[in-house]
Amino acid sequence: MLRSLFPQTDFLRNVLTLLSGTVLAQAIPILLSPVLSRIYSPEEFGIFAIFSSFAAAFAAIATFRYELAIMLPEKESSAVNLLRLSFIITVLLTALSFLFILLFSHQLPVWLSTPELSQMQFYLPLFLLFAGGAQALNYWLSRQKKFRLLAAGKVSQTGITGMVSIGLGINGFSSLGLIIGSIAGQFAALSIYFAGAWKKLTTLEHFVSRKLMQENFRTYKTFITVNTPHALLGVLQDILVIFLLNYFFSKSLLGSYAFAFRILKVPAALIGAAMFQVYFQKASTLVADGKKLQSLTKSVYVQMSLVGVPIFTALAFFAPPLFSWIFGASWREAGEISQLLSPWLLLNFIFSPVAAITIVLNKQQWAMRFALVDTLLRCAAIIIGGRMGNAQLAFVLLSLGSGSLLLYALYRFYYLPVNVENKTT
């Protein structure tokens, strides 16, 4: 079936390579989740969700999104300078964030009405450093079609994250064990990517110069002026949802939501992320040749639907008893939340690979407007449910609002034209 839907041999091979590694990578946290759910409470997962929301914001701006531009130039000299530029930006932002946190470490938890930040804020710059480096090398290796190495990095990341989290949790580290585990996983991926890229990078070192970095900085300036705010808006969605749930409801419900989202993201991480990576590379090539993307996009829609519909339909009917049985009785609420969110997450699963279109076709402004509307819909849903004291209503409205917007996006992305002026040099 895959071969009939994806006649491009290289495309199929690369998807399957990344997919095999991603399946193993995501099988690890799934297998470890019943253990983690019995070591950590919903409240502790709620605190970890607050850290994760800030960490996602840090990671979104780690390179000012210049890592995405690495895929676009035809010349390797431009790509390697973009990689070096991404590293420099990451190091500078890490230093600035650490200095800011050092200066305002006592005030930040008070300003944000989040006392839990006092014990976790100093871990954020470390996460930024490792995540930024790993993200940049991820796209460099994707450009080089080193998909097996990328798969190995994903497996190492989730494996190390799980083992460290369990080990620290057993030794009484509470939510801090989950935080340190996530940082250790990022470092593991960074180490593998760097080791795999080192040989090629040394042969291109003579191309790196301040002048070329400045030229590429200007050439791809939309990634900092448009794509970075868009990325921040994307993570702002999660941050606002986390803080609104924490404000209107309890840490326990927040932890249940975060855990449910963690489990429901697995299908997207298993297949959607691999499809995104290879779709991005293939779509970039097609656009550079002045070709349209409709055939490729339709194939992705069909394949993602065939995989996603059975999974999320099963969750819609059986999530609460499944969560209770697999993760423990205290996580039934997470199953109920999964049940309510499953229609939206199915559409998000189908949509996730083709989100690369806005980058390939330089339609970041359209994507930013889409993200802004989505953020408003999510916040409105939580606020309405919170004001009425009804968490179920909040999740139903969130699923309906964001799901309807995704239906429109699926239609719109299929018909986005190729703009020949966006061809890169």
C-alpha positions as CSV (number, residue, x, y, z in Angstrom):
1,M,0.0,0.0,0.0
2,L,2.8,2.4,0.9
3,R,4.5,1.8,-2.5
4,S,1.3,2.5,-4.4
5,L,0.6,5.7,-2.5
6,F,4.2,6.9,-2.7
7,P,5.7,6.0,-6.1
8,Q,8.8,8.1,-5.3
9,T,11.2,5.4,-4.3
10,D,13.6,7.6,-2.4
11,F,10.8,9.3,-0.6
12,L,9.3,6.0,0.5
13,R,12.7,4.6,1.5
14,N,13.5,7.7,3.6
15,V,10.1,7.7,5.3
16,L,10.5,4.0,6.2
17,T,14.0,4.6,7.5
18,L,13.0,7.5,9.8
19,L,9.8,5.7,10.7
20,S,11.5,2.5,11.9
21,G,13.8,4.5,14.1
22,T,10.9,6.7,15.3
23,V,8.7,3.7,16.1
24,L,11.5,2.3,18.3
25,A,12.1,5.7,19.8
26,Q,8.5,6.2,20.7
27,A,8.0,2.6,21.8
28,I,10.4,3.2,24.6
29,P,8.4,6.0,26.4
30,I,5.2,4.1,25.8
31,L,6.6,1.0,27.4
32,L,8.0,3.1,30.2
33,S,4.8,5.1,30.7
34,P,3.1,2.6,33.0
35,V,6.3,2.7,35.2
36,L,6.5,6.5,35.2
37,S,2.8,6.8,36.0
38,R,3.3,4.7,39.1
39,I,6.4,6.7,40.2
40,Y,5.1,10.2,39.5
41,S,1.7,11.6,40.5
42,P,-0.6,13.7,38.3
43,E,0.4,16.7,40.4
44,E,4.1,16.1,39.6
45,F,3.3,15.7,35.9
46,G,1.5,19.0,36.2
47,I,4.6,20.7,37.5
48,F,6.7,19.1,34.7
49,A,4.1,20.4,32.2
50,I,4.9,24.0,33.4
51,F,8.6,23.4,32.8
52,S,7.9,21.8,29.5
53,S,5.9,24.7,28.3
54,F,8.7,27.1,29.0
55,A,11.3,24.7,27.6
56,A,9.3,24.5,24.3
57,A,9.3,28.3,24.2
58,F,13.1,28.4,24.6
59,A,13.6,25.7,22.0
60,A,11.3,27.5,19.5
61,I,13.7,30.5,19.5
62,A,16.9,28.6,20.1
63,T,18.3,29.4,16.6
64,F,15.8,32.1,15.6
65,R,14.5,29.3,13.2
66,Y,17.5,29.5,11.0
67,E,17.9,25.7,11.3
68,L,14.9,25.4,9.0
69,A,16.7,27.4,6.3
70,I,19.6,24.8,6.3
71,M,17.4,22.7,4.0
72,L,16.8,25.4,1.4
73,P,20.0,26.5,-0.4
74,E,21.3,24.7,-3.4
75,K,24.9,25.4,-2.4
76,E,26.6,23.5,0.5
77,S,28.6,26.6,1.4
78,S,25.4,28.5,2.2
79,A,24.0,25.6,4.2
80,V,27.1,25.1,6.4
81,N,27.2,28.8,7.1
82,L,23.6,28.7,8.2
83,L,24.4,25.8,10.5
84,R,27.3,27.7,12.1
85,L,25.0,30.8,12.4
86,S,22.4,28.6,14.2
87,F,25.0,27.4,16.6
88,I,26.2,31.0,17.4
89,I,22.6,32.2,18.0
90,T,21.9,29.3,20.3
91,V,25.0,29.9,22.4
92,L,24.3,33.7,22.7
93,L,20.7,33.1,23.7
94,T,21.7,30.5,26.2
95,A,24.1,33.0,27.8
96,L,21.5,35.8,27.8
97,S,18.8,33.6,29.2
98,F,21.0,32.4,32.0
99,L,22.0,35.9,32.9
100,F,18.4,37.0,32.9
101,I,17.3,34.2,35.2
102,L,20.3,34.8,37.5
103,L,19.3,38.5,37.8
104,F,15.5,37.8,38.3
105,S,15.5,34.4,39.9
106,H,13.5,35.5,42.9
107,Q,11.1,37.7,41.0
108,L,10.2,35.4,38.1
109,P,8.1,32.8,40.1
110,V,6.2,35.8,41.7
111,W,5.6,37.6,38.4
112,L,4.2,34.4,36.8
113,S,2.4,33.3,39.9
114,T,4.2,30.0,39.6
115,P,6.2,29.2,42.8
116,E,7.3,25.9,41.2
117,L,9.6,27.9,38.9
118,S,12.0,28.5,41.7
119,Q,13.4,25.0,41.6
120,M,13.4,24.5,37.8
121,Q,14.2,27.8,36.2
122,F,18.0,27.3,36.1
123,Y,17.5,24.1,34.0
124,L,15.9,26.1,31.2
125,P,19.1,27.6,29.7
126,L,20.7,24.1,29.6
127,F,17.7,22.7,27.8
128,L,17.9,25.6,25.3
129,L,21.6,24.9,24.6
130,F,21.2,21.2,23.9
131,A,17.9,21.5,22.1
132,G,19.1,24.3,19.8
133,G,22.2,22.4,18.8
134,A,20.3,19.2,18.2
135,Q,17.7,21.0,16.1
136,A,20.3,22.6,13.9
137,L,22.2,19.3,13.3
138,N,18.8,17.5,12.8
139,Y,18.2,19.6,9.6
140,W,21.8,19.5,8.5
141,L,21.7,15.7,8.6
142,S,18.3,15.7,6.9
143,R,19.8,17.7,4.1
144,Q,22.6,15.2,3.8
145,K,19.9,12.4,3.8
146,K,21.4,10.8,6.9
147,F,18.1,9.4,8.0
148,R,19.5,6.4,9.8
149,L,21.6,8.6,12.0
150,L,18.5,10.8,12.7
151,A,16.6,7.6,13.7
152,A,19.5,6.6,16.0
153,G,19.4,10.0,17.7
154,K,15.6,9.8,18.3
155,V,16.0,6.4,19.9
156,S,18.8,7.6,22.1
157,Q,16.9,10.7,23.2
158,T,13.8,8.9,24.3
159,G,15.8,6.0,25.9
160,I,18.0,8.2,28.0
161,T,15.0,10.4,28.9
162,G,13.1,7.4,30.2
163,M,15.9,5.7,32.1
164,V,17.1,8.9,33.8
165,S,13.5,9.9,34.7
166,I,12.8,6.5,36.3
167,G,16.1,6.3,38.1
168,L,15.8,9.8,39.6
169,G,12.1,9.2,40.4
170,I,12.9,6.1,42.3
171,N,15.4,8.1,44.3
172,G,12.8,10.7,45.3
173,F,13.6,13.5,42.9
174,S,9.9,14.2,42.4
175,S,9.1,16.3,39.2
176,L,12.8,17.3,39.0
177,G,13.5,13.8,37.8
178,L,11.3,14.3,34.8
179,I,13.0,17.7,34.1
180,I,16.6,16.3,34.3
181,G,15.5,13.3,32.2
182,S,14.3,15.5,29.4
183,I,17.5,17.5,29.4
184,A,19.6,14.3,29.4
185,G,17.7,13.1,26.4
186,Q,18.4,16.3,24.4
187,F,22.1,16.0,25.2
188,A,22.1,12.3,24.0
189,A,20.6,13.3,20.7
190,L,23.0,16.2,20.3
191,S,26.0,14.0,20.9
192,I,25.0,11.5,18.3
193,Y,24.1,14.0,15.7
194,F,27.4,15.9,16.3
195,A,29.5,12.7,16.0
196,G,27.7,11.8,12.8
197,A,28.1,15.2,11.2
198,W,31.6,16.0,12.3
199,K,33.5,14.4,9.4
200,K,31.5,16.1,6.7
201,L,31.6,19.5,8.5
202,T,35.4,19.4,8.7
203,T,35.6,19.1,4.9
204,L,33.4,22.2,4.6
205,E,35.1,24.3,7.3
206,H,36.9,26.5,4.8
207,F,33.6,27.8,3.5
208,V,32.6,29.2,6.8
209,S,33.2,33.0,7.1
210,R,31.6,35.9,8.9
211,K,30.8,37.5,5.5
212,L,28.8,34.4,4.3
213,M,27.0,34.1,7.6
214,Q,26.0,37.7,7.4
215,E,24.8,37.2,3.8
216,N,22.7,34.2,4.7
217,F,21.4,36.0,7.7
218,R,20.0,38.7,5.4
219,T,18.9,36.2,2.7
220,Y,16.8,34.2,5.1
221,K,15.7,37.1,7.4
222,T,12.1,36.0,7.2
223,F,12.9,33.2,9.5
224,I,13.7,35.6,12.3
225,T,11.2,38.3,11.4
226,V,8.2,36.0,10.6
227,N,8.9,32.4,11.4
228,T,10.3,33.0,14.9
229,P,7.3,35.0,16.0
230,H,5.1,32.3,14.4
231,A,7.0,29.6,16.3
232,L,6.7,31.5,19.6
233,L,3.0,31.9,18.9
234,G,2.8,28.1,18.4
235,V,4.3,27.4,21.8
236,L,2.4,30.3,23.4
237,Q,-0.7,28.2,22.6
238,D,0.6,25.4,24.9
239,I,1.8,27.9,27.5
240,L,-1.5,29.7,27.7
241,V,-3.5,26.4,27.9
242,I,-1.2,25.2,30.7
243,F,-1.5,28.4,32.7
244,L,-5.2,28.7,32.1
245,L,-5.8,25.1,33.2
246,N,-3.6,25.7,36.3
247,Y,-5.5,29.0,37.1
248,F,-9.1,27.7,36.7
249,F,-8.6,24.1,37.8
250,S,-6.0,22.0,39.7
251,K,-2.5,20.7,39.4
252,S,-4.0,17.2,39.2
253,L,-6.2,18.0,36.2
254,L,-3.2,19.9,34.6
255,G,-1.1,16.8,35.1
256,S,-3.8,14.5,33.7
257,Y,-4.1,16.8,30.6
258,A,-0.3,16.9,30.2
259,F,0.0,13.1,30.5
260,A,-2.9,12.5,28.1
261,F,-1.3,14.9,25.6
262,R,2.0,13.0,26.0
263,I,0.3,9.7,25.2
264,L,-1.8,11.1,22.3
265,K,1.2,12.7,20.7
266,V,2.8,9.3,20.1
267,P,1.1,8.6,16.8
268,A,2.2,12.0,15.5
269,A,5.7,11.3,16.8
270,L,5.8,7.8,15.4
271,I,4.7,8.7,11.8
272,G,3.9,12.4,11.5
273,A,7.4,13.5,12.5
274,A,9.1,11.1,10.1
275,M,6.7,12.1,7.3
276,F,7.3,15.8,8.0
277,Q,11.1,15.4,7.8
278,V,11.0,13.6,4.5
279,Y,8.1,15.6,3.1
280,F,10.0,18.8,3.8
281,Q,13.1,17.5,1.9
282,K,11.0,16.2,-1.0
283,A,8.8,19.3,-1.2
284,S,11.9,21.6,-1.2
285,T,13.3,19.7,-4.1
286,L,10.0,19.9,-6.1
287,V,9.6,23.6,-5.5
288,A,13.2,24.3,-6.5
289,D,12.4,22.5,-9.8
290,G,9.2,24.7,-10.2
291,K,6.8,21.7,-9.7
292,K,3.5,21.6,-7.8
293,L,3.0,19.7,-4.6
294,Q,-0.6,18.6,-4.9
295,S,0.2,14.9,-5.8
296,L,2.6,14.6,-2.9
297,T,0.3,16.3,-0.5
298,K,-2.7,14.1,-1.5
299,S,-0.6,11.0,-0.9
300,V,0.3,12.2,2.6
301,Y,-3.3,13.0,3.4
302,V,-4.5,9.5,2.4
303,Q,-1.7,7.6,4.1
304,M,-2.1,9.6,7.4
305,S,-5.8,9.1,7.4
306,L,-5.5,5.3,6.9
307,V,-3.3,5.1,9.9
308,G,-4.8,7.8,12.1
309,V,-8.6,7.1,11.9
310,P,-8.5,3.6,13.5
311,I,-6.2,4.8,16.3
312,F,-8.1,7.9,17.3
313,T,-11.5,6.2,16.9
314,A,-10.4,3.5,19.3
315,L,-9.3,6.2,21.8
316,A,-12.6,8.1,21.4
317,F,-14.5,5.0,22.6
318,F,-12.1,3.2,25.0
319,A,-9.6,5.7,26.4
320,P,-10.9,6.0,30.0
321,P,-10.8,2.2,30.9
322,L,-7.6,1.8,28.9
323,F,-5.8,4.5,30.8
324,S,-7.0,3.1,34.1
325,W,-5.8,-0.4,33.3
326,I,-2.5,0.5,31.7
327,F,-1.4,3.5,33.9
328,G,-3.3,3.0,37.1
329,A,-6.6,4.2,38.5
330,S,-5.4,7.7,39.2
331,W,-5.0,8.3,35.5
332,R,-8.6,7.6,34.5
333,E,-9.2,11.4,34.2
334,A,-6.3,11.5,31.6
335,G,-8.3,8.9,29.6
336,E,-11.4,11.0,29.8
337,I,-9.5,14.0,28.5
338,S,-8.0,11.9,25.7
339,Q,-11.5,10.8,24.7
340,L,-12.6,14.4,24.3
341,L,-9.6,15.6,22.4
342,S,-9.3,12.7,20.0
343,P,-11.2,14.3,17.1
344,W,-9.0,17.3,17.1
345,L,-5.8,15.3,17.5
346,L,-6.8,13.1,14.6
347,L,-6.9,16.1,12.3
348,N,-3.7,17.4,13.7
349,F,-2.1,14.0,13.0
350,I,-3.1,14.2,9.4
351,F,-2.0,17.8,9.1
352,S,1.4,17.6,10.8
353,P,3.6,16.5,7.9
354,V,2.3,19.2,5.4
355,A,2.9,22.0,7.9
356,A,6.2,22.2,6.1
357,I,4.5,23.8,3.1
358,T,4.4,27.2,4.7
359,I,8.2,27.1,5.0
360,V,8.9,25.6,1.6
361,L,6.6,28.1,-0.2
362,N,7.6,31.1,2.1
363,K,4.0,31.4,3.4
364,Q,5.1,32.0,7.0
365,Q,2.8,35.0,7.3
366,W,-0.2,32.9,6.5
367,A,0.9,30.3,9.0
368,M,1.3,33.0,11.6
369,R,-2.3,34.2,11.1
370,F,-3.5,30.6,11.3
371,A,-1.6,30.1,14.6
372,L,-3.0,33.3,16.1
373,V,-6.6,32.3,15.4
374,D,-5.9,28.8,16.8
375,T,-4.4,30.4,20.0
376,L,-7.5,32.5,20.5
377,L,-9.8,29.6,20.0
378,R,-7.9,27.4,22.5
379,C,-7.8,30.2,25.1
380,A,-11.5,31.0,24.6
381,A,-12.4,27.3,25.1
382,I,-10.5,27.0,28.4
383,I,-11.8,30.4,29.7
384,I,-15.4,29.5,29.0
385,G,-15.1,26.1,30.6
386,G,-13.1,27.6,33.5
387,R,-15.7,30.4,34.2
388,M,-18.4,27.7,34.2
389,G,-16.3,25.4,36.4
390,N,-16.6,22.7,33.8
391,A,-13.4,21.1,32.6
392,Q,-15.2,18.8,30.2
393,L,-16.8,21.7,28.4
394,A,-13.4,23.4,28.1
395,F,-11.9,20.3,26.3
396,V,-15.0,19.8,24.1
397,L,-14.9,23.4,22.9
398,L,-11.1,23.2,22.4
399,S,-11.5,20.1,20.2
400,L,-14.3,21.6,18.2
401,G,-12.7,25.0,17.6
402,S,-9.2,23.9,16.8
403,G,-10.5,20.9,14.8
404,S,-12.6,23.0,12.6
405,L,-9.7,25.3,11.9
406,L,-7.5,22.3,10.9
407,L,-10.2,21.1,8.5
408,Y,-9.9,24.5,6.7
409,A,-6.1,24.3,6.8
410,L,-6.1,20.9,5.2
411,Y,-8.2,22.2,2.3
412,R,-6.2,25.4,2.0
413,F,-2.8,23.7,2.0
414,Y,-3.7,21.4,-0.8
415,Y,-4.4,24.3,-3.1
416,L,-1.4,26.5,-2.0
417,P,0.3,27.4,-5.3
418,V,4.0,27.1,-6.0
419,N,5.5,30.6,-6.2
420,V,8.5,30.4,-8.6
421,E,9.9,33.5,-6.9
422,N,10.5,31.5,-3.8
423,K,13.2,29.4,-5.4
424,T,16.3,29.5,-3.3
425,T,19.9,29.9,-4.4
